[in-house]
Amino acid sequence: MHTHRLAIAGMSCDHCTRVVRSALEALPDVSPAEVRIGSALIVSDGSDTTLDRVRQAIEEAGYSITTMAPVER
């Protein structure tokens, strides 16, 4: 499993965090470990396909990922 920190533009309230969390929870092989205004920490299989689906889900929810960086554990 791989952990990534996402910086997410456009989030400004608790409603935004719920929308992003729901979008991430709907994806197979992705678990949102933490969602805050402007960021999320996810655990996934780390494949490029999965990370592309994460980006797409966030964009479909109305937000955009400005950075996606692996977190070393």
Residue pairs with C-beta under 8 A, 6 or more apart in sequence:
1 43
1 44
1 45
1 46
2 43
2 44
2 45
2 46
2 70
3 33
3 41
3 42
3 43
3 70
3 71
3 73
4 41
4 42
4 44
4 46
4 51
4 54
4 68
4 69
4 70
4 71
5 39
5 40
5 41
5 67
5 68
5 69
5 71
6 39
6 40
6 41
6 42
6 54
6 58
6 65
6 67
6 68
7 38
7 39
7 65
7 66
7 67
7 68
8 20
8 38
8 39
8 40
8 58
8 63
8 64
8 65
8 66
9 38
9 63
9 64
9 65
9 66
10 16
10 62
10 63
10 64
11 17
11 20
11 37
11 38
11 63
12 37
13 37
14 37
16 37
16 63
17 35
17 36
17 37
19 61
19 62
19 63
20 32
20 35
20 40
20 58
20 61
20 63
21 32
21 35
21 40
22 61
23 57
23 58
23 60
23 61
24 30
24 31
24 32
24 35
24 40
24 42
24 54
24 57
24 58
25 31
25 32
26 57
27 50
27 53
27 54
27 57
29 44
29 45
29 47
29 50
30 42
30 43
30 44
30 50
30 53
30 54
31 42
31 43
31 44
32 40
32 41
32 42
33 41
33 42
33 43
34 40
34 41
35 41
41 71
42 54
44 50
44 51
44 54
46 70
51 68
54 65
54 68
55 65
55 68
58 64
58 65
59 65
